[in-house]
Amino acid sequence: MSSSSRPTAAPRTSATGKSGGGGNAMALLVIASCQLMVVLDITIVNIALPHIQSALDFSTTSLSWVLNAYTLTFGGLLLLGGRAGDILGRRRVFLFGVLLFVLASLLGGLSQNPGELLAARAVQGVGGAIASPTSLALISTTFREGPERNRAFGVFAGVSAAGGAIGLLAGGILVEWLDWRWVFFVNVPIGVLIALATPRWIKESERHPGHFDLTGALTSTAGMVLLVYGFIRAAQQGWRDAFTLASFGVAVVLLAAFVLIERRSRQPITPLHMFADRNRAGTYGMMLSLAAAMFGMFFFLTLFVQDVLNFSPLAAGFAFLPVSLVIAVGAALASRFLPTFGPKPFMVTGAVLAAGGLAWLTLTDVHSTYAGSILGPMLVFGLGMGMEFVSLTLTALSNVPVHESGAASGMLNATQQVGGSLGLSILVTVFGTASGDEAARQIPAFLSGASPAERLRFRRTGQLPPPWSDHVLTAGVSAAFVLAAVLAAIAAMIALLVIQVRAADLERLQGNGSGHGTG
């Protein structure tokens, strides 16, 4: 995603001096394997969430940090990771990111309490933020411009798209056949093999002078962490809690400082002028809203199908597979007809479909079934999101100079991760309020028929047993989907009222080749 990648027609050689053929094939295998490992880790953990919650005693609201700790550091430091590769050398930075990711994965699998796991997840996100943009940039320095590089970008994009589905299935298999800890341990042998192969098959890139905007990266990431913490704590302690209010206050100060730092920096980590173009600003706003809805859907449905429908981890992994397949169908449709109709119709239609699917999911209750109540809405949502991914990526890159295409695509990726984390925290707040209200209604009914042992267990844990807990969880999930549907509807309004990109703009984009900057 680095904007300073400079294509050249000279043949590329591997670190061993071999060029083309098997050397480039092995280099692509190394790069694609790293991207798969990083992308896969976003979804592979989803299936393990109920088991992590039980093993380490997370509450449902605090459980969202298992995802947020990863995505916040990943999204917040993504652009800094790309800059580091430009300045320090991409192979060196790539190798460091992979090794950091492997170490954090090992520590995550060995975690004995929530604090240890969340710290490991945050470090995993840092490793991913270093390795992922550098791996994409390495394609530009490893493969010759033209068909060879285009094929490499195609493999990279395919791996990125397939990573989500592979993660769901792999997570189900590992949790059901081994243990939840293996969703972290599995990264260790893969990452070690990547690290061993990198010096042999990946050539070091030329270094470019530049400036690390550490202050900007740290203030933005810390501000977003505190903002997310404020929402999640509000779900647990209420809006009048002193720590809740303090976290919101400090978050506002840090984010305001971030904007001032970026405006004055000679080489900002976030080029604010990107937001001056209404199409790009609208695209980032849409991604923020849709990512929030998408992260929320996967989080809450993962809990619902395993805790209420009693799906096994493997069955839960297969339950989400149709969504990934339909996303691919939506993306293929958009790619096929975008040159004819332009992106706006697909952006509007995709957001409307996503909102419709989420609105359908608000009808979820304890009597819902997978085939009758869950599958249909997921397919509608997935079709819409498939249209959005292609349309948003191309629109974010339309009319962007070649030297800024990496920054533009990196911003879109960062917006997706940060938007997903922020949105999930807000949805968790809604979930916490609704489920708390439902628990207050269910407790008298439970106590009226509970045995002395059940009453004692409830006083000790504060947790209702099934089927009362099913009503509590479902009420919270249904309420969260109401807000998720609203977020998707906001994205539809942005597409309708803000986006003005034309098919001709996309032709210019494809002509200058900057579209390959996407990740």
VOGU-3710 file (C-alpha; in Angstrom, 3 decimals, decimal comma):
1> mssssrptaa> 0,000/0,000/0,000  2,994/2,219/0,043  2,746/5,190/-2,275  6,438/5,261/-3,047  6,584/1,969/-4,943  8,269/2,690/-8,287  7,644/0,169/-11,044  10,448/-0,670/-13,400  10,763/-2,753/-16,492  14,023/-4,343/-15,368
11> prtsatgksg> 13,905/-8,067/-14,600  13,429/-8,830/-10,935  15,698/-11,254/-9,178  15,321/-13,138/-5,982  17,739/-12,836/-3,103  19,594/-15,788/-4,500  20,161/-14,104/-7,842  17,633/-16,238/-9,706  15,145/-14,373/-11,854  11,663/-15,238/-13,027
21> gggnamallv> 10,245/-18,766/-13,141  10,457/-20,739/-9,932  12,072/-17,877/-8,000  9,169/-15,535/-8,610  6,664/-18,313/-7,969  8,232/-18,963/-4,562  8,342/-15,234/-3,802  4,626/-14,986/-4,578  3,928/-18,000/-2,370  5,741/-16,331/0,536
31> iascqlmvvl> 3,958/-13,000/0,046  0,501/-14,560/-0,432  0,969/-16,857/2,582  1,699/-13,869/4,800  -1,379/-12,008/3,582  -3,532/-15,101/4,093  -2,251/-15,495/7,653  -2,996/-11,864/8,523  -6,456/-11,750/6,887  -7,422/-15,178/8,175
41> ditivnialp> -6,747/-14,088/11,755  -9,619/-11,605/11,641  -12,237/-14,340/11,142  -10,606/-17,484/12,543  -11,002/-16,084/16,057  -14,718/-15,338/15,546  -15,719/-18,992/15,732  -13,701/-19,456/18,935  -15,324/-16,508/20,756  -17,863/-18,503/22,836
51> hiqsaldfst> -15,121/-20,897/23,954  -12,720/-18,049/24,762  -15,514/-16,380/26,747  -16,107/-19,514/28,792  -12,435/-20,403/29,316  -11,175/-16,944/30,317  -14,362/-15,602/31,921  -15,100/-12,708/29,556  -18,437/-10,933/29,739  -20,310/-10,680/26,444
61> tslswvlnay> -19,573/-6,962/26,146  -15,883/-7,234/27,049  -15,554/-10,184/24,633  -15,664/-7,712/21,740  -12,163/-6,584/22,772  -10,796/-9,888/21,470  -11,621/-8,535/18,002  -11,113/-4,833/18,684  -7,639/-5,187/20,185  -6,487/-6,667/16,879
71> tltfggllll> -8,361/-4,474/14,413  -7,633/-1,179/16,198  -3,865/-1,609/16,184  -3,967/-3,164/12,709  -6,009/-0,335/11,209  -4,396/2,442/13,227  -0,817/1,543/12,292  -1,404/0,263/8,740  -0,164/3,391/6,962  2,830/3,652/9,289
81> ggragdilgr> 3,731/0,051/8,417  3,759/0,898/4,725  5,933/3,961/5,342  8,380/1,878/7,392  8,902/-0,474/4,438  9,725/2,429/2,141  12,270/3,949/4,529  13,914/0,893/6,100  13,646/-1,662/3,283  10,596/-3,777/2,602
91> rrvflfgvll> 12,074/-7,241/3,093  13,544/-6,262/6,453  10,282/-4,722/7,673  8,219/-7,600/6,249  10,327/-10,142/8,147  10,058/-8,165/11,383  6,264/-7,929/11,038  5,925/-11,666/10,431  8,092/-12,576/13,443  6,200/-10,154/15,691
101> fvlasllggl> 2,914/-11,657/14,519  4,193/-15,186/15,251  5,381/-14,254/18,748  2,060/-12,583/19,579  0,155/-15,613/18,269  2,160/-17,918/20,518  1,512/-15,702/23,543  -2,189/-15,498/22,652  -2,481/-19,270/22,633  -0,744/-19,481/26,021
111> sqnpgellaa> -2,926/-16,772/27,631  -4,383/-17,586/31,049  -6,545/-14,515/31,598  -8,305/-11,801/29,553  -5,520/-9,242/30,014  -2,859/-11,527/28,572  -5,006/-12,434/25,575  -5,932/-8,824/24,781  -2,291/-7,715/25,004  -1,296/-10,507/22,623
121> ravqgvggai> -4,087/-9,556/20,214  -2,938/-5,929/20,207  0,628/-6,983/19,391  -0,740/-9,286/16,667  -2,401/-6,238/15,138  0,893/-4,344/15,181  2,618/-7,252/13,427  -0,157/-7,418/10,836  0,001/-3,654/10,252  3,727/-3,966/9,527
131> asptslalis> 3,609/-7,121/7,393  0,432/-6,610/5,329  1,141/-3,305/3,492  4,775/-4,303/3,044  3,794/-7,617/1,452  1,654/-5,784/-1,106  4,448/-3,326/-1,870  6,894/-6,217/-2,327  4,904/-7,316/-5,370  5,894/-4,084/-7,117
141> ttfregpern> 9,577/-4,693/-6,431  9,558/-8,432/-7,174  7,499/-8,717/-10,382  7,946/-6,931/-13,691  5,324/-4,406/-14,717  2,706/-5,869/-17,058  1,064/-9,311/-17,146  3,478/-10,798/-14,603  2,735/-8,165/-11,983  -0,980/-8,187/-12,797
151> rafgvfagvs> -1,136/-11,945/-12,173  0,661/-11,479/-8,861  -1,786/-8,770/-7,806  -4,640/-11,073/-8,830  -3,323/-13,865/-6,599  -2,854/-11,400/-3,740  -6,414/-10,067/-4,088  -7,830/-13,596/-4,340  -6,064/-14,658/-1,157  -7,333/-11,539/0,634
161> aaggaiglla> -10,892/-12,261/-0,444  -10,739/-15,975/0,399  -9,075/-15,432/3,782  -12,357/-14,700/5,531  -14,033/-17,916/4,419  -10,935/-20,002/5,105  -10,688/-18,474/8,572  -14,256/-19,421/9,467  -13,787/-23,033/8,397  -10,322/-23,357/9,914
171> ggilvewldw> -11,564/-21,857/13,169  -14,404/-24,371/13,341  -12,100/-27,317/12,657  -9,439/-26,245/15,160  -11,871/-25,465/17,985  -13,926/-28,640/17,521  -11,086/-31,105/16,954  -8,379/-29,546/19,146  -8,937/-26,473/21,327  -9,661/-22,749/20,994
181> rwvffvnvpi> -5,972/-22,003/21,658  -5,084/-23,525/18,295  -6,666/-20,615/16,415  -3,545/-18,774/17,640  -1,025/-21,622/17,654  -1,714/-22,403/13,981  0,013/-19,140/12,991  3,310/-20,212/14,554  4,462/-22,922/12,082  3,085/-20,952/9,124
191> gvlialatpr> 4,857/-17,772/10,219  8,131/-19,578/10,937  8,134/-21,086/7,436  7,463/-17,652/5,925  10,308/-16,149/7,962  12,733/-18,873/6,876  11,790/-18,534/3,197  11,883/-14,722/3,070  15,694/-14,187/2,959  16,026/-16,822/0,218
201> wikeserhpg> 13,236/-15,774/-2,141  12,511/-12,091/-1,444  14,890/-9,395/-2,706  15,472/-6,357/-0,497  13,999/-3,148/-1,919  15,691/0,184/-2,403  15,344/2,483/0,590  13,729/5,895/0,169  14,378/8,818/2,516  11,356/9,807/4,541
211> hfdltgalts> 9,908/10,761/7,907  8,105/8,567/10,429  4,938/10,285/11,631  5,001/8,396/14,935  3,187/11,142/16,823  0,301/11,104/14,360  0,044/7,318/14,338  0,132/7,012/18,127  -2,333/9,822/18,861  -4,864/8,483/16,349
221> tagmvllvyg> -4,566/4,902/17,574  -4,697/5,844/21,261  -7,651/8,143/20,623  -9,606/5,398/18,856  -8,769/2,857/21,601  -10,110/5,205/24,279  -13,195/5,993/22,206  -13,962/2,283/21,808  -13,211/1,705/25,513  -15,692/4,428/26,425
231> firaaqqgwr> -18,528/2,799/24,514  -17,826/-0,682/25,868  -17,487/0,570/29,442  -20,757/2,490/29,050  -22,442/-0,825/28,219  -21,089/-2,293/31,469  -21,062/0,636/33,922  -23,453/3,191/32,459  -23,032/6,607/30,879  -22,482/8,449/34,189
241> daftlasfgv> -19,449/6,378/35,152  -16,383/8,584/35,731  -14,029/6,378/33,726  -16,501/6,281/30,822  -16,687/10,073/30,677  -12,929/10,452/31,140  -12,163/8,044/28,292  -14,455/9,975/25,940  -12,882/13,272/26,987  -9,285/12,125/26,498
251> avvllaafvl> -10,242/10,460/23,194  -11,619/13,752/21,841  -8,451/15,592/22,888  -6,170/12,986/21,279  -8,130/12,856/18,023  -8,204/16,663/17,812  -4,441/16,698/18,404  -4,058/14,091/15,649  -5,816/16,348/13,135  -3,585/19,297/14,087
261> ierrsrqpit> -0,453/17,141/13,835  -1,418/15,866/10,396  -2,162/19,368/9,111  1,287/20,588/10,120  3,357/17,494/9,287  5,619/17,540/6,215  4,952/13,850/5,613  1,671/13,033/7,405  0,708/9,423/7,998  -2,860/10,366/6,967
271> plhmfadrnr> -2,935/12,826/4,037  -5,957/14,935/5,028  -6,224/16,390/1,531  -7,612/12,986/0,504  -10,866/14,020/2,172  -11,171/17,166/0,033  -12,544/15,091/-2,860  -16,239/14,390/-2,221  -16,099/10,937/-3,814  -13,204/9,777/-1,655
281> agtygmmlsl> -14,660/11,356/1,484  -17,998/9,689/0,736  -16,269/6,380/0,105  -14,472/6,520/3,450  -17,744/7,401/5,185  -19,514/4,477/3,535  -16,746/2,060/4,468  -16,858/3,279/8,058  -20,605/2,593/8,306  -20,638/-0,697/6,402
291> aaamfgmfff> -17,632/-2,113/8,261  -19,351/-1,309/11,542  -22,447/-3,209/10,405  -20,431/-6,144/9,050  -18,259/-6,610/12,145  -21,390/-6,484/14,293  -23,238/-9,048/12,189  -20,453/-11,624/12,375  -19,824/-11,026/16,087  -23,428/-11,367/17,238
301> ltlfvqdvln> -24,421/-14,175/14,879  -21,371/-16,172/15,961  -22,634/-16,019/19,538  -26,247/-16,678/18,528  -25,701/-19,791/16,414  -23,457/-21,414/19,034  -25,104/-20,271/22,277  -28,782/-20,266/21,248  -28,961/-22,627/18,250  -26,302/-24,891/19,857
311> fsplaagfaf> -24,226/-25,247/16,694  -20,845/-26,897/17,119  -17,817/-24,749/16,152  -17,441/-26,677/12,881  -21,124/-26,310/12,052  -20,870/-22,583/12,822  -17,952/-22,272/10,404  -19,958/-23,916/7,637  -22,993/-21,803/8,553  -21,140/-18,638/7,554
321> lpvslviavg> -19,586/-20,059/4,396  -22,557/-19,076/2,147  -21,949/-15,424/3,051  -18,409/-15,566/1,673  -19,624/-17,273/-1,504  -22,338/-14,670/-2,087  -19,854/-11,846/-1,438  -17,770/-13,306/-4,273  -20,869/-13,361/-6,526  -21,656/-9,721/-5,718
331> aalasrflpt> -18,062/-8,698/-6,388  -18,069/-10,537/-9,727  -21,301/-8,818/-10,807  -19,959/-5,401/-9,883  -16,645/-6,022/-11,653  -18,457/-7,175/-14,797  -20,853/-4,242/-15,145  -18,999/-1,347/-13,515  -17,419/-0,190/-16,807  -20,921/0,124/-18,278
341> fgpkpfmvtg> -22,933/1,643/-15,429  -20,278/3,198/-13,198  -19,953/2,487/-9,478  -22,799/4,583/-8,055  -25,673/2,169/-8,880  -23,762/-0,681/-7,244  -22,882/1,438/-4,213  -26,521/2,418/-3,669  -27,905/-1,066/-4,382  -25,256/-2,791/-2,285
351> avlaagglaw> -25,908/-0,588/0,752  -29,683/-1,016/0,407  -29,283/-4,809/0,257  -26,996/-4,749/3,299  -29,492/-2,624/5,225  -32,339/-4,916/4,160  -30,517/-8,040/5,319  -29,741/-6,474/8,682  -33,305/-5,221/9,103  -34,474/-8,794/8,437
361> ltltdvhsty> -32,161/-10,023/11,204  -33,873/-7,734/13,738  -36,710/-10,297/13,708  -34,387/-12,877/15,325  -35,806/-14,459/18,499  -35,327/-17,614/20,546  -37,539/-19,544/18,130  -35,469/-18,622/15,071  -33,833/-21,339/13,006  -30,784/-21,136/10,770
371> agsilgpmlv> -32,547/-22,074/7,530  -35,706/-20,115/8,264  -34,404/-16,964/9,915  -30,617/-16,563/9,553  -29,493/-17,843/6,144  -31,741/-15,604/4,015  -30,720/-12,305/5,654  -27,047/-13,279/5,531  -27,252/-13,980/1,793  -28,936/-10,629/1,098
381> fglgmgmefv> -26,327/-8,842/3,212  -23,435/-10,712/1,571  -24,613/-9,920/-1,965  -24,737/-6,228/-1,124  -21,326/-6,222/0,527  -19,764/-7,957/-2,466  -20,966/-5,119/-4,680  -19,619/-2,584/-2,197  -16,090/-3,949/-1,864  -15,333/-3,562/-5,578
391> sltltalsnv> -17,167/-0,243/-5,972  -15,653/1,366/-2,888  -12,116/0,327/-3,796  -12,289/1,701/-7,333  -14,032/4,901/-6,254  -11,452/5,539/-3,526  -8,762/5,361/-6,231  -10,528/7,349/-8,956  -8,684/10,524/-10,011  -5,817/9,745/-7,626
401> pvhesgaasg> -2,280/10,368/-8,938  -0,259/7,198/-9,308  2,161/8,219/-6,549  -0,748/8,555/-4,073  -2,645/5,387/-4,972  -1,007/3,484/-2,116  -2,056/6,117/0,410  -5,615/6,164/-0,962  -6,066/2,394/-0,798  -4,318/2,233/2,580
411> mlnatqqvgg> -6,745/4,810/3,938  -9,689/2,713/2,762  -8,275/-0,389/4,438  -7,560/1,500/7,654  -11,064/2,968/7,605  -12,518/-0,531/7,338  -10,600/-1,831/10,369  -11,090/1,223/12,576  -14,714/1,639/11,510  -15,389/-1,995/12,304
421> slglsilvtv> -13,904/-1,645/15,784  -15,687/1,603/16,577  -18,976/0,335/15,180  -18,769/-2,938/17,063  -18,195/-1,068/20,321  -21,293/1,075/19,709  -23,359/-1,997/18,816  -22,084/-3,727/21,964  -23,339/-0,734/23,973  -26,803/-1,168/22,455
431> fgtasgdeaa> -26,588/-4,914/23,075  -25,612/-4,368/26,719  -28,514/-2,010/27,390  -31,134/-4,213/25,705  -29,865/-7,463/27,215  -29,702/-5,847/30,667  -33,323/-4,765/30,384  -34,335/-8,251/29,257  -32,387/-9,841/32,120  -34,308/-7,687/34,589
441> rqipaflsga> -37,545/-9,120/33,142  -36,284/-12,723/33,125  -34,773/-12,884/36,621  -38,098/-12,989/38,562  -39,388/-15,792/36,322  -36,187/-17,752/36,849  -36,084/-17,277/40,627  -39,730/-18,276/41,033  -39,001/-21,823/39,831  -35,295/-22,200/40,648
451> spaerlrfrr> -33,923/-24,818/42,991  -31,745/-23,738/45,953  -28,629/-24,833/44,080  -29,648/-22,796/41,028  -30,327/-19,740/43,192  -26,919/-20,084/44,846  -25,176/-20,422/41,483  -26,980/-17,338/40,176  -25,990/-15,257/43,222  -22,372/-16,358/42,798
461> tgqlpppwsd> -22,050/-15,800/39,018  -24,830/-13,346/38,192  -25,491/-15,394/35,030  -28,888/-16,796/34,093  -28,909/-20,389/32,791  -30,706/-21,463/29,581  -33,410/-20,927/28,461  -33,546/-17,581/30,293  -30,080/-16,641/29,068  -31,208/-17,333/25,491
471> hvltagvsaa> -33,913/-14,675/25,815  -31,381/-12,199/27,232  -28,838/-12,783/24,464  -31,444/-12,700/21,697  -32,985/-9,447/22,913  -29,574/-7,783/22,856  -28,683/-9,191/19,440  -31,981/-8,064/17,893  -31,514/-4,523/19,257  -27,950/-4,362/17,948
481> fvlaavlaai> -29,142/-5,318/14,472  -31,552/-2,358/14,487  -28,618/0,047/14,770  -26,562/-1,989/12,289  -29,379/-1,616/9,744  -29,423/2,137/10,383  -25,662/2,331/9,752  -26,054/0,518/6,431  -28,936/2,844/5,525  -26,666/5,835/6,231
491> aamiallviq> -24,161/4,347/3,789  -26,938/4,115/1,182  -27,776/7,796/1,696  -24,121/8,780/1,301  -23,947/6,794/-1,955  -27,118/8,442/-3,229  -26,384/12,041/-2,236  -22,579/12,382/-2,155  -20,984/10,031/-4,682  -20,676/11,492/-8,201
501> vraadlerlq> -17,945/9,373/-9,790  -18,538/8,414/-13,438  -17,586/5,401/-15,501  -15,113/7,615/-17,403  -13,230/8,279/-14,163  -12,776/4,541/-13,700  -11,431/4,202/-17,239  -8,727/6,730/-16,441  -7,986/4,876/-13,216  -7,594/1,556/-14,963
511> gngsghgtg> -5,531/3,175/-17,672  -2,881/4,520/-15,299  -2,663/1,229/-13,435  -3,130/2,707/-10,004  -5,820/0,247/-9,208  -3,160/-2,236/-8,281  -2,546/-0,346/-5,119  -5,504/-1,917/-3,418  -5,121/-4,450/-0,707
//
